[in-house]
Amino acid sequence: MAAKKPPLSERLKALFAEYGQLAIVIYLVIFVVVLAGFALAIRFGVQVDGTAGAAGTLGAAWLATKLTQPLRIAAALALTPVVAALRHRLRGTTPAAPAPTADAAPSADPAPSPAPAPPPVDEAGAPR
């Protein structure tokens, strides 16, 4: 049986922790594109005049955008690693290793501890 996936909000938090500013920018770009798309669709579908009509259009577009939030989160979850890899490839850099989290389990293969220092000796090579 497959392990149950964490909720969408937890996966989004992990995405923000791993990719930082890039994840936030991608999420906000998706939000603005969807909001503008709904505003244009509503505006061209319904002819309203005046300030109240413009406010109504933006309100309806915001409501429609809010209803698509789970889809926008899923899109951000899917696109952010792809955009990060593309950005690293174009820049010729390697991605940084993710920082360990406090709740992460210790690795099964811990790094070996350094060898103990040899005991001090005098000039003749005898132990002190």
N, C-alpha and C positions, 0 to 999 in steps of 0.2 A: 504494500500500500504506500502510495506517495505521501510525503510529508505535506501538511497543509500550508499553503502560502500565507504569509502575514497579510494583514489588511493593506489596502491600497495606500492609506495614509502613512503607515509604517514604512512601506517600500519607498514612498516619496521622501520621507525624512532621511532614510538611508542613502537615497540618491543625492540629496542635498549635502549630506555629510561627506560622501565620496567625491562628488564632482564640484561642489561648492557653487561659485558664481556662475559657471557655465550652465548648470542645471536650472538655476533661477532665471537666467536670461532666456533659455529655451522655453521654460514654462510661461514666462511673461509674453514672449513673442507669440506663442500659440494662443494665449488669452486674447491679445490685441487683434490678431488676425481673425479669430472666431467672432469677437465682438464687432469688428468692422464689417465682417461678412454678413452677420445678422442685421446690423444697422442698415447696410445697403439693401439687403433683400427686403427688409420691412419698408424702407423708404420708397423703393421702387414698386413695391406691391400695394402700398396704401398711400393715397394722396392726402396729406394733411398739411394745413397751412398754419403759420404763426409759431410763436415760441412754445406754446403748449404742445403743438404737434411735434416739434423737434424733441422736446423733453419726453414726450410719450414714445417716440421712436427709440431714443436712447434707453429709456426704461425697459421697453419691451425687448430690445437687443440685449441688455444686461441680464434680464430674466432668462431669456433663451440661452445665453452664454452660461449662466449659472447652472442651468439644467444639463449642460454638456460637461460639467466639471469632471465626472469620473472618466469620460472619454479623453479629456484633455490631460488628465493625470497619467492615464495609460499611454498616451502619445508621448508625453515627456519622459516616462520611464523607458520607452522603446527607443526614442530618438537620441537621448543624451549620450549613452555610451557610443553610439554610431558617430555622432558629431565629434565627440572627444577623440575617438580613434582617427577620424579624418583630419582633425586639427593637428594631432600629433604627427600624422604622416606628412601633411603639407609643410609643417614647420621643421620636420626632420628631428623631432625630439622623442624621447621615450617617456611613457606615462609614469608618473610617480607611484610608488607602491602605496596602497591605502594605509592610513594610520590605524594601528590597532585600537579597538574600542575597549572600554572598561569591562563590558559584559562578554567579550570574546573569550572563548575557551583557549587555554594554553595549547601551544602546538605539541603534537605527539613527539616531535624530534627536537628537543631543546638543544641550543648551541652548547658545545662542550665548554666547561669552565677552563680558564687558563691554568697552566701548570704552576705549582707553587714555586716561589723563588728559592734558589739554592741558599744554604746557610752561609753566613759571612765567613770569610777566611782571611788570615793575615798574609803578609808578603811571601812567606815560605809555603803557603798553601795549606797550613794547618787550620782546622776549625777553631773559632774563637770561643 
